[in-house]
């Protein structure tokens, strides 16, 4: 067992089997495997970034629609108030305090 370890790590195993002649091919295979792993990690990182950006875009769309509805509601209110003032009916106005619950006994 000891001889096998020393032969493997000492380089004797490589010269006995003739692997030293194929060292460039082994290096080439190592580089291809390394590039494949790096490419996979890079693609995974980009996909995670795209998913994160999609979530941010969805949140911004929701925020945009909320603001749009709010501004549309404000536009409706001012239009109705102008119509009321134009018709001469000044007794109607926006409420000054929040609604209350009426309890009937």
N, CA, C and O atoms as a Tinker XYZ file with bonds, in Angstrom:
   420  protein
     1  N      0.822000   -1.188000    0.000000    73     2
     2  CA     0.000000    0.000000    0.000000    64     1     3
     3  C      0.867000    1.254000    0.000000    63     2     4     5
     4  O      0.591000    2.232000   -0.694000    81     3
     5  N      1.946000    1.185000    0.821000    73     3     6
     6  CA     2.850000    2.341000    0.897000    64     5     7
     7  C      3.551000    2.544000   -0.429000    63     6     8     9
     8  O      3.742000    3.677000   -0.871000    81     7
     9  N      3.932000    1.455000   -1.061000    73     7    10
    10  CA     4.631000    1.542000   -2.339000    64     9    11
    11  C      3.707000    2.110000   -3.432000    63    10    12    13
    12  O      4.142000    2.858000   -4.308000    81    11
    13  N      2.454000    1.741000   -3.354000    73    11    14
    14  CA     1.499000    2.251000   -4.334000    64    13    15
    15  C      1.320000    3.767000   -4.196000    63    14    16    17
    16  O      1.275000    4.485000   -5.194000    81    15
    17  N      1.217000    4.257000   -2.922000    73    15    18
    18  CA     1.088000    5.700000   -2.692000    64    17    19
    19  C      2.334000    6.450000   -3.148000    63    18    20    21
    20  O      2.227000    7.488000   -3.802000    81    19
    21  N      3.500000    5.941000   -2.813000    73    19    22
    22  CA     4.724000    6.631000   -3.232000    64    21    23
    23  C      4.886000    6.595000   -4.748000    63    22    24    25
    24  O      5.381000    7.553000   -5.343000    81    23
    25  N      4.477000    5.506000   -5.370000    73    23    26
    26  CA     4.553000    5.427000   -6.834000    64    25    27
    27  C      3.584000    6.387000   -7.500000    63    26    28    29
    28  O      3.899000    6.982000   -8.531000    81    27
    29  N      2.394000    6.540000   -6.906000    73    27    30
    30  CA     1.381000    7.433000   -7.480000    64    29    31
    31  C      1.785000    8.892000   -7.330000    63    30    32    33
    32  O      1.734000    9.660000   -8.291000    81    31
    33  N      2.188000    9.270000   -6.118000    73    31    34
    34  CA     2.521000   10.669000   -5.867000    64    33    35
    35  C      3.954000   11.018000   -6.258000    63    34    36    37
    36  O      4.275000   12.196000   -6.411000    81    35
    37  N      4.801000   10.044000   -6.418000    73    35    38
    38  CA     6.187000   10.301000   -6.821000    64    37    39
    39  C      6.349000   10.424000   -8.327000    63    38    40    41
    40  O      7.374000   10.920000   -8.794000    81    39
    41  N      5.363000    9.982000   -9.097000    73    39    42
    42  CA     5.434000   10.113000  -10.545000    64    41    43
    43  C      5.845000    8.837000  -11.249000    63    42    44    45
    44  O      5.851000    8.802000  -12.479000    81    43
    45  N      6.187000    7.788000  -10.520000    73    43    46
    46  CA     6.599000    6.536000  -11.157000    64    45    47
    47  C      5.433000    5.898000  -11.897000    63    46    48    49
    48  O      5.630000    5.309000  -12.960000    81    47
    49  N      4.257000    5.998000  -11.372000    73    47    50
    50  CA     3.068000    5.421000  -12.005000    64    49    51
    51  C      2.820000    6.076000  -13.371000    63    50    52    53
    52  O      2.425000    5.410000  -14.327000    81    51
    53  N      3.057000    7.375000  -13.444000    73    51    54
    54  CA     2.838000    8.100000  -14.704000    64    53    55
    55  C      3.825000    7.648000  -15.775000    63    54    56    57
    56  O      3.441000    7.450000  -16.928000    81    55
    57  N      5.088000    7.483000  -15.406000    73    55    58
    58  CA     6.083000    7.086000  -16.409000    64    57    59
    59  C      5.954000    5.616000  -16.790000    63    58    60    61
    60  O      6.260000    5.253000  -17.926000    81    59
    61  N      5.512000    4.766000  -15.874000    73    59    62
    62  CA     5.339000    3.350000  -16.181000    64    61    63
    63  C      4.220000    3.128000  -17.195000    63    62    64    65
    64  O      4.357000    2.312000  -18.107000    81    63
    65  N      3.141000    3.835000  -17.040000    73    63    66
    66  CA     1.980000    3.646000  -17.905000    64    65    67
    67  C      2.064000    4.473000  -19.192000    63    66    68    69
    68  O      1.214000    4.316000  -20.069000    81    67
    69  N      3.042000    5.328000  -19.323000    73    67    70
    70  CA     3.195000    6.139000  -20.530000    64    69    71
    71  C      2.264000    7.340000  -20.564000    63    70    72    73
    72  O      1.967000    7.879000  -21.630000    81    71
    73  N      1.810000    7.750000  -19.400000    73    71    74
    74  CA     0.893000    8.885000  -19.321000    64    73    75
    75  C      1.638000   10.193000  -19.593000    63    74    76    77
    76  O      1.015000   11.179000  -19.985000    81    75
    77  N      2.945000   10.220000  -19.395000    73    75    78
    78  CA     3.704000   11.444000  -19.611000    64    77    79
    79  C      3.629000   11.909000  -21.064000    63    78    80    81
    80  O      3.789000   13.097000  -21.344000    81    79
    81  N      3.387000   10.980000  -21.989000    73    79    82
    82  CA     3.250000   11.371000  -23.397000    64    81    83
    83  C      1.889000   12.010000  -23.667000    63    82    84    85
    84  O      1.731000   12.728000  -24.654000    81    83
    85  N      0.922000   11.763000  -22.817000    73    83    86
    86  CA    -0.432000   12.286000  -23.010000    64    85    87
    87  C     -0.743000   13.471000  -22.087000    63    86    88    89
    88  O     -1.909000   13.824000  -21.910000    81    87
    89  N      0.280000   14.081000  -21.506000    73    87    90
    90  CA     0.066000   15.129000  -20.512000    64    89    91
    91  C     -0.646000   16.339000  -21.113000    63    90    92    93
    92  O     -1.450000   16.977000  -20.433000    81    91
    93  N     -0.361000   16.668000  -22.387000    73    91    94
    94  CA    -1.051000   17.792000  -23.019000    64    93    95
    95  C     -2.547000   17.492000  -23.191000    63    94    96    97
    96  O     -3.381000   18.375000  -22.991000    81    95
    97  N     -2.881000   16.275000  -23.554000    73    95    98
    98  CA    -4.291000   15.901000  -23.696000    64    97    99
    99  C     -5.002000   15.942000  -22.350000    63    98   100   101
   100  O     -6.144000   16.391000  -22.259000    81    99
   101  N     -4.335000   15.479000  -21.318000    73    99   102
   102  CA    -4.918000   15.517000  -19.968000    64   101   103
   103  C     -5.130000   16.964000  -19.526000    63   102   104   105
   104  O     -6.162000   17.294000  -18.942000    81   103
   105  N     -4.155000   17.821000  -19.806000    73   103   106
   106  CA    -4.279000   19.236000  -19.467000    64   105   107
   107  C     -5.445000   19.867000  -20.251000    63   106   108   109
   108  O     -6.207000   20.666000  -19.708000    81   107
   109  N     -5.568000   19.499000  -21.519000    73   107   110
   110  CA    -6.657000   20.005000  -22.348000    64   109   111
   111  C     -8.019000   19.574000  -21.786000    63   110   112   113
   112  O     -8.945000   20.381000  -21.712000    81   111
   113  N     -8.135000   18.323000  -21.398000    73   111   114
   114  CA    -9.387000   17.830000  -20.797000    64   113   115
   115  C     -9.689000   18.554000  -19.489000    63   114   116   117
   116  O    -10.840000   18.897000  -19.219000    81   115
   117  N     -8.665000   18.787000  -18.683000    73   115   118
   118  CA    -8.835000   19.521000  -17.431000    64   117   119
   119  C     -9.345000   20.938000  -17.705000    63   118   120   121
   120  O    -10.234000   21.423000  -17.005000    81   119
   121  N     -8.795000   21.594000  -18.707000    73   119   122
   122  CA    -9.221000   22.949000  -19.039000    64   121   123
   123  C    -10.677000   22.956000  -19.547000    63   122   124   125
   124  O    -11.450000   23.851000  -19.207000    81   123
   125  N    -11.037000   21.965000  -20.354000    73   123   126
   126  CA   -12.416000   21.892000  -20.835000    64   125   127
   127  C    -13.407000   21.697000  -19.690000    63   126   128   129
   128  O    -14.456000   22.340000  -19.652000    81   127
   129  N    -13.070000   20.816000  -18.770000    73   127   130
   130  CA   -13.941000   20.580000  -17.614000    64   129   131
   131  C    -14.041000   21.840000  -16.757000    63   130   132   133
   132  O    -15.120000   22.190000  -16.279000    81   131
   133  N    -12.912000   22.516000  -16.568000    73   131   134
   134  CA   -12.914000   23.752000  -15.775000    64   133   135
   135  C    -13.778000   24.819000  -16.453000    63   134   136   137
   136  O    -14.559000   25.497000  -15.786000    81   135
   137  N    -13.643000   24.970000  -17.768000    73   135   138
   138  CA   -14.455000   25.953000  -18.482000    64   137   139
   139  C    -15.942000   25.605000  -18.415000    63   138   140   141
   140  O    -16.785000   26.494000  -18.291000    81   139
   141  N    -16.260000   24.328000  -18.496000    73   139   142
   142  CA   -17.652000   23.891000  -18.400000    64   141   143
   143  C    -18.238000   24.257000  -17.027000    63   142   144   145
   144  O    -19.368000   24.738000  -16.943000    81   143
   145  N    -17.480000   24.033000  -15.972000    73   143   146
   146  CA   -17.952000   24.366000  -14.624000    64   145   147
   147  C    -18.105000   25.876000  -14.440000    63   146   148   149
   148  O    -19.089000   26.343000  -13.867000    81   147
   149  N    -17.125000   26.633000  -14.930000    73   147   150
   150  CA   -17.184000   28.092000  -14.806000    64   149   151
   151  C    -18.382000   28.631000  -15.586000    63   150   152   153
   152  O    -19.104000   29.501000  -15.097000    81   151
   153  N    -18.594000   28.117000  -16.796000    73   151   154
   154  CA   -19.726000   28.553000  -17.608000    64   153   155
   155  C    -21.055000   28.257000  -16.910000    63   154   156   157
   156  O    -21.958000   29.093000  -16.901000    81   155
   157  N    -21.166000   27.071000  -16.332000    73   155   158
   158  CA   -22.393000   26.707000  -15.618000    64   157   159
   159  C    -22.654000   27.621000  -14.432000    63   158   160   161
   160  O    -23.794000   28.026000  -14.203000    81   159
   161  N    -21.619000   27.949000  -13.679000    73   159   162
   162  CA   -21.788000   28.853000  -12.540000    64   161   163
   163  C    -22.153000   30.258000  -13.000000    63   162   164   165
   164  O    -22.963000   30.926000  -12.357000    81   163
   165  N    -21.568000   30.714000  -14.101000    73   163   166
   166  CA   -21.864000   32.041000  -14.618000    64   165   167
   167  C    -23.318000   32.116000  -15.081000    63   166   168   169
   168  O    -24.013000   33.091000  -14.795000    81   167
   169  N    -23.773000   31.096000  -15.789000    73   167   170
   170  CA   -25.160000   31.073000  -16.263000    64   169   171
   171  C    -26.118000   31.040000  -15.084000    63   170   172   173
   172  O    -27.134000   31.734000  -15.101000    81   171
   173  N    -25.820000   30.258000  -14.076000    73   171   174
   174  CA   -26.678000   30.189000  -12.887000    64   173   175
   175  C    -26.744000   31.543000  -12.186000    63   174   176   177
   176  O    -27.809000   31.945000  -11.717000    81   175
   177  N    -25.628000   32.240000  -12.111000    73   175   178
   178  CA   -25.593000   33.561000  -11.494000    64   177   179
   179  C    -26.448000   34.542000  -12.285000    63   178   180   181
   180  O    -27.189000   35.331000  -11.698000    81   179
   181  N    -26.354000   34.501000  -13.606000    73   179   182
   182  CA   -27.158000   35.386000  -14.457000    64   181   183
   183  C    -28.649000   35.081000  -14.307000    63   182   184   185
   184  O    -29.467000   36.001000  -14.265000    81   183
   185  N    -29.008000   33.793000  -14.226000    73   183   186
   186  CA   -30.412000   33.423000  -14.072000    64   185   187
   187  C    -30.967000   33.905000  -12.727000    63   186   188   189
   188  O    -32.114000   34.344000  -12.648000    81   187
   189  N    -30.157000   33.822000  -11.679000    73   187   190
   190  CA   -30.580000   34.319000  -10.369000    64   189   191
   191  C    -30.798000   35.830000  -10.423000    63   190   192   193
   192  O    -31.747000   36.347000   -9.834000    81   191
   193  N    -29.919000   36.529000  -11.127000    73   191   194
   194  CA   -30.055000   37.981000  -11.269000    64   193   195
   195  C    -31.311000   38.329000  -12.062000    63   194   196   197
   196  O    -32.009000   39.285000  -11.725000    81   195
   197  N    -31.604000   37.568000  -13.107000    73   195   198
   198  CA   -32.806000   37.806000  -13.901000    64   197   199
   199  C    -34.055000   37.580000  -13.059000    63   198   200   201
   200  O    -34.994000   38.373000  -13.132000    81   199
   201  N    -34.087000   36.518000  -12.263000    73   199   202
   202  CA   -35.238000   36.251000  -11.393000    64   201   203
   203  C    -35.431000   37.367000  -10.374000    63   202   204   205
   204  O    -36.559000   37.774000  -10.095000    81   203
   205  N    -34.328000   37.860000   -9.822000    73   203   206
   206  CA   -34.407000   38.950000   -8.850000    64   205   207
   207  C    -34.947000   40.215000   -9.518000    63   206   208   209
   208  O    -35.776000   40.922000   -8.945000    81   207
   209  N    -34.471000   40.493000  -10.734000    73   207   210
   210  CA   -34.942000   41.670000  -11.456000    64   209   211
   211  C    -36.412000   41.542000  -11.843000    63   210   212   213
   212  O    -37.138000   42.536000  -11.843000    81   211
   213  N    -36.858000   40.336000  -12.172000    73   211   214
   214  CA   -38.274000   40.125000  -12.485000    64   213   215
   215  C    -39.153000   40.443000  -11.283000    63   214   216   217
   216  O    -40.220000   41.039000  -11.433000    81   215
   217  N    -38.711000   40.049000  -10.091000    73   215   218
   218  CA   -39.479000   40.349000   -8.875000    64   217   219
   219  C    -39.543000   41.853000   -8.630000    63   218   220   221
   220  O    -40.586000   42.381000   -8.244000    81   219
   221  N    -38.419000   42.540000   -8.857000    73   219   222
   222  CA   -38.397000   43.998000   -8.672000    64   221   223
   223  C    -39.323000   44.665000   -9.683000    63   222   224   225
   224  O    -40.034000   45.609000   -9.339000    81   223
   225  N    -39.322000   44.185000  -10.926000    73   223   226
   226  CA   -40.187000   44.752000  -11.957000    64   225   227
   227  C    -41.651000   44.555000  -11.580000    63   226   228   229
   228  O    -42.456000   45.472000  -11.747000    81   227
   229  N    -42.007000   43.386000  -11.079000    73   227   230
   230  CA   -43.383000   43.142000  -10.657000    64   229   231
   231  C    -43.798000   44.094000   -9.531000    63   230   232   233
   232  O    -44.909000   44.625000   -9.545000    81   231
   233  N    -42.909000   44.311000   -8.560000    73   231   234
   234  CA   -43.213000   45.234000   -7.471000    64   233   235
   235  C    -43.395000   46.651000   -8.002000    63   234   236   237
   236  O    -44.284000   47.374000   -7.552000    81   235
   237  N    -42.558000   47.050000   -8.955000    73   235   238
   238  CA   -42.685000   48.386000   -9.528000    64   237   239
   239  C    -43.973000   48.530000  -10.341000    63   238   240   241
   240  O    -44.595000   49.593000  -10.334000    81   239
   241  N    -44.373000   47.475000  -11.034000    73   239   242
   242  CA   -45.634000   47.522000  -11.775000    64   241   243
   243  C    -46.814000   47.694000  -10.826000    63   242   244   245
   244  O    -47.722000   48.481000  -11.094000    81   243
   245  N    -46.800000   46.958000   -9.717000    73   243   246
   246  CA   -47.874000   47.077000   -8.732000    64   245   247
   247  C    -47.910000   48.495000   -8.167000    63   246   248   249
   248  O    -48.979000   49.090000   -8.038000    81   247
   249  N    -46.744000   49.028000   -7.833000    73   247   250
   250  CA   -46.670000   50.386000   -7.304000    64   249   251
   251  C    -47.181000   51.400000   -8.329000    63   250   252   253
   252  O    -47.889000   52.342000   -7.975000    81   251
   253  N    -46.822000   51.207000   -9.595000    73   251   254
   254  CA   -47.278000   52.103000  -10.661000    64   253   255
   255  C    -48.797000   52.076000  -10.783000    63   254   256   257
   256  O    -49.431000   53.126000  -10.885000    81   255
   257  N    -49.386000   50.874000  -10.773000    73   255   258
   258  CA   -50.830000   50.767000  -10.906000    64   257   259
   259  C    -51.553000   51.374000   -9.706000    63   258   260   261
   260  O    -52.613000   51.979000   -9.863000    81   259
   261  N    -50.985000   51.217000   -8.507000    73   259   262
   262  CA   -51.591000   51.837000   -7.326000    64   261   263
   263  C    -51.581000   53.357000   -7.445000    63   262   264   265
   264  O    -52.582000   54.012000   -7.155000    81   263
   265  N    -50.450000   53.918000   -7.870000    73   263   266
   266  CA   -50.370000   55.374000   -8.032000    64   265   267
   267  C    -51.292000   55.851000   -9.145000    63   266   268   269
   268  O    -51.914000   56.906000   -9.026000    81   267
   269  N    -51.384000   55.088000  -10.216000    73   267   270
   270  CA   -52.263000   55.448000  -11.320000    64   269   271
   271  C    -53.718000   55.490000  -10.861000    63   270   272   273
   272  O    -54.451000   56.425000  -11.186000    81   271
   273  N    -54.132000   54.475000  -10.105000    73   271   274
   274  CA   -55.510000   54.461000   -9.593000    64   273   275
   275  C    -55.759000   55.622000   -8.637000    63   274   276   277
   276  O    -56.827000   56.235000   -8.655000    81   275
   277  N    -54.777000   55.914000   -7.813000    73   275   278
   278  CA   -54.922000   57.018000   -6.868000    64   277   279
   279  C    -55.071000   58.346000   -7.616000    63   278   280   281
   280  O    -55.928000   59.160000   -7.273000    81   279
   281  N    -54.240000   58.563000   -8.631000    73   279   282
   282  CA   -54.326000   59.805000   -9.402000    64   281   283
   283  C    -55.626000   59.875000  -10.200000    63   282   284   285
   284  O    -56.202000   60.952000  -10.351000    81   283
   285  N    -56.085000   58.752000  -10.702000    73   283   286
   286  CA   -57.359000   58.737000  -11.424000    64   285   287
   287  C    -58.496000   59.092000  -10.483000    63   286   288   289
   288  O    -59.403000   59.840000  -10.850000    81   287
   289  N    -58.451000   58.561000   -9.278000    73   287   290
   290  CA   -59.470000   58.890000   -8.277000    64   289   291
   291  C    -59.455000   60.362000   -7.910000    63   290   292   293
   292  O    -60.511000   60.968000   -7.729000    81   291
   293  N    -58.269000   60.943000   -7.798000    73   291   294
   294  CA   -58.170000   62.369000   -7.503000    64   293   295
   295  C    -58.736000   63.187000   -8.645000    63   294   296   297
   296  O    -59.393000   64.205000   -8.423000    81   295
   297  N    -58.483000   62.746000   -9.863000    73   295   298
   298  CA   -59.002000   63.457000  -11.029000    64   297   299
   299  C    -60.523000   63.407000  -11.034000    63   298   300   301
   300  O    -61.169000   64.411000  -11.335000    81   299
   301  N    -61.105000   62.266000  -10.709000    73   299   302
   302  CA   -62.561000   62.129000  -10.657000    64   301   303
   303  C    -63.154000   63.060000   -9.595000    63   302   304   305
   304  O    -64.169000   63.715000   -9.828000    81   303
   305  N    -62.507000   63.109000   -8.430000    73   303   306
   306  CA   -63.021000   63.936000   -7.340000    64   305   307
   307  C    -63.022000   65.416000   -7.722000    63   306   308   309
   308  O    -64.007000   66.120000   -7.500000    81   307
   309  N    -61.913000   65.879000   -8.297000    73   307   310
   310  CA   -61.856000   67.299000   -8.675000    64   309   311
   311  C    -62.856000   67.603000   -9.789000    63   310   312   313
   312  O    -63.443000   68.685000   -9.808000    81   311
   313  N    -63.059000   66.670000  -10.713000    73   311   314
   314  CA   -64.031000   66.874000  -11.794000    64   313   315
   315  C    -65.442000   66.968000  -11.227000    63   314   316   317
   316  O    -66.222000   67.823000  -11.648000    81   315
   317  N    -65.777000   66.103000  -10.279000    73   315   318
   318  CA   -67.113000   66.127000   -9.671000    64   317   319
   319  C    -67.310000   67.404000   -8.862000    63   318   320   321
   320  O    -68.383000   68.007000   -8.904000    81   319
   321  N    -66.278000   67.819000   -8.123000    73   319   322
   322  CA   -66.398000   69.065000   -7.350000    64   321   323
   323  C    -66.609000   70.259000   -8.278000    63   322   324   325
   324  O    -67.391000   71.155000   -7.959000    81   323
   325  N    -65.927000   70.283000   -9.415000    73   323   326
   326  CA   -66.114000   71.379000  -10.381000    64   325   327
   327  C    -67.529000   71.357000  -10.953000    63   326   328   329
   328  O    -68.135000   72.409000  -11.155000    81   327
   329  N    -68.054000   70.161000  -11.213000    73   327   330
   330  CA   -69.418000   70.059000  -11.734000    64   329   331
   331  C    -70.428000   70.553000  -10.695000    63   330   332   333
   332  O    -71.395000   71.229000  -11.048000    81   331
   333  N    -70.215000   70.222000   -9.422000    73   331   334
   334  CA   -71.124000   70.677000   -8.368000    64   333   335
   335  C    -71.085000   72.189000   -8.212000    63   334   336   337
   336  O    -72.124000   72.832000   -8.065000    81   335
   337  N    -69.885000   72.752000   -8.245000    73   335   338
   338  CA   -69.756000   74.206000   -8.124000    64   337   339
   339  C    -70.376000   74.880000   -9.347000    63   338   340   341
   340  O    -71.021000   75.921000   -9.228000    81   339
   341  N    -70.177000   74.284000  -10.514000    73   339   342
   342  CA   -70.742000   74.859000  -11.733000    64   341   343
   343  C    -72.257000   74.813000  -11.773000    63   342   344   345
   344  O    -72.888000   75.682000  -12.376000    81   343
   345  N    -72.854000   73.802000  -11.133000    73   343   346
   346  CA   -74.319000   73.699000  -11.136000    64   345   347
   347  C    -74.955000   74.574000  -10.060000    63   346   348   349
   348  O    -76.178000   74.706000  -10.015000    81   347
   349  N    -74.149000   75.166000   -9.205000    73   347   350
   350  CA   -74.677000   76.052000   -8.175000    64   349   351
   351  C    -75.037000   75.324000   -6.896000    63   350   352   353
   352  O    -75.544000   75.956000   -5.969000    81   351
   353  N    -74.801000   74.049000   -6.804000    73   351   354
   354  CA   -75.125000   73.285000   -5.606000    64   353   355
   355  C    -73.888000   73.259000   -4.714000    63   354   356   357
   356  O    -73.000000   72.429000   -4.909000    81   355
   357  N    -73.823000   74.147000   -3.755000    73   355   358
   358  CA   -72.660000   74.240000   -2.878000    64   357   359
   359  C    -72.880000   73.554000   -1.541000    63   358   360   361
   360  O    -72.003000   73.600000   -0.678000    81   359
   361  N    -74.032000   72.917000   -1.350000    73   359   362
   362  CA   -74.274000   72.266000   -0.062000    64   361   363
   363  C    -73.548000   70.931000    0.039000    63   362   364   365
   364  O    -73.339000   70.429000    1.143000    81   363
   365  N    -73.158000   70.345000   -1.096000    73   363   366
   366  CA   -72.417000   69.082000   -1.074000    64   365   367
   367  C    -70.917000   69.373000   -1.061000    63   366   368   369
   368  O    -70.421000   70.214000   -1.811000    81   367
   369  N    -70.212000   68.654000   -0.189000    73   367   370
   370  CA   -68.757000   68.814000   -0.123000    64   369   371
   371  C    -68.140000   67.516000    0.380000    63   370   372   373
   372  O    -68.853000   66.614000    0.818000    81   371
   373  N    -66.849000   67.425000    0.318000    73   371   374
   374  CA   -66.140000   66.223000    0.770000    64   373   375
   375  C    -66.258000   66.087000    2.285000    63   374   376   377
   376  O    -66.291000   67.100000    2.983000    81   375
   377  N    -66.321000   64.883000    2.806000    73   375   378
   378  CA   -66.440000   64.711000    4.258000    64   377   379
   379  C    -65.201000   65.231000    4.986000    63   378   380   381
   380  O    -64.084000   65.139000    4.478000    81   379
   381  N    -65.415000   65.768000    6.164000    73   379   382
   382  CA   -64.323000   66.321000    6.960000    64   381   383
   383  C    -63.778000   65.311000    7.965000    63   382   384   385
   384  O    -62.621000   65.405000    8.376000    81   383
   385  N    -64.610000   64.343000    8.364000    73   383   386
   386  CA   -64.180000   63.339000    9.337000    64   385   387
   387  C    -64.486000   61.950000    8.782000    63   386   388   389
   388  O    -65.347000   61.803000    7.914000    81   387
   389  N    -63.792000   60.942000    9.275000    73   387   390
   390  CA   -64.014000   59.586000    8.760000    64   389   391
   391  C    -65.408000   59.065000    9.117000    63   390   392   393
   392  O    -66.025000   59.563000   10.059000    81   391
   393  N    -65.906000   58.082000    8.387000    73   391   394
   394  CA   -67.245000   57.555000    8.662000    64   393   395
   395  C    -67.332000   56.894000   10.037000    63   394   396   397
   396  O    -66.343000   56.380000   10.558000    81   395
   397  N    -68.542000   56.919000   10.613000    73   395   398
   398  CA   -68.791000   56.294000   11.903000    64   397   399
   399  C    -69.794000   55.173000   11.708000    63   398   400   401
   400  O    -70.567000   55.166000   10.750000    81   399
   401  N    -69.766000   54.235000   12.625000    73   399   402
   402  CA   -70.741000   53.140000   12.608000    64   401   403
   403  C    -71.974000   53.583000   13.411000    63   402   404   405
   404  O    -71.864000   54.083000   14.530000    81   403
   405  N    -73.102000   53.390000   12.825000    73   403   406
   406  CA   -74.352000   53.737000   13.509000    64   405   407
   407  C    -74.931000   52.462000   14.083000    63   406   408   409
   408  O    -75.147000   51.490000   13.358000    81   407
   409  N    -75.183000   52.460000   15.372000    73   407   410
   410  CA   -75.733000   51.292000   16.058000    64   409   411
   411  C    -77.203000   51.534000   16.289000    63   410   412   413
   412  O    -77.592000   52.519000   16.917000    81   411
   413  N    -78.021000   50.632000   15.777000    73   411   414
   414  CA   -79.467000   50.737000   15.937000    64   413   415
   415  C    -79.901000   49.711000   16.976000    63   414   416   417
   416  O    -79.593000   48.524000   16.863000    81   415
   417  N    -80.615000   50.185000   17.982000    73   415   418
   418  CA   -81.063000   49.293000   19.053000    64   417   419
   419  C    -82.494000   48.914000   18.909000    63   418   420
   420  O    -83.021000   48.167000   19.733000    81   419
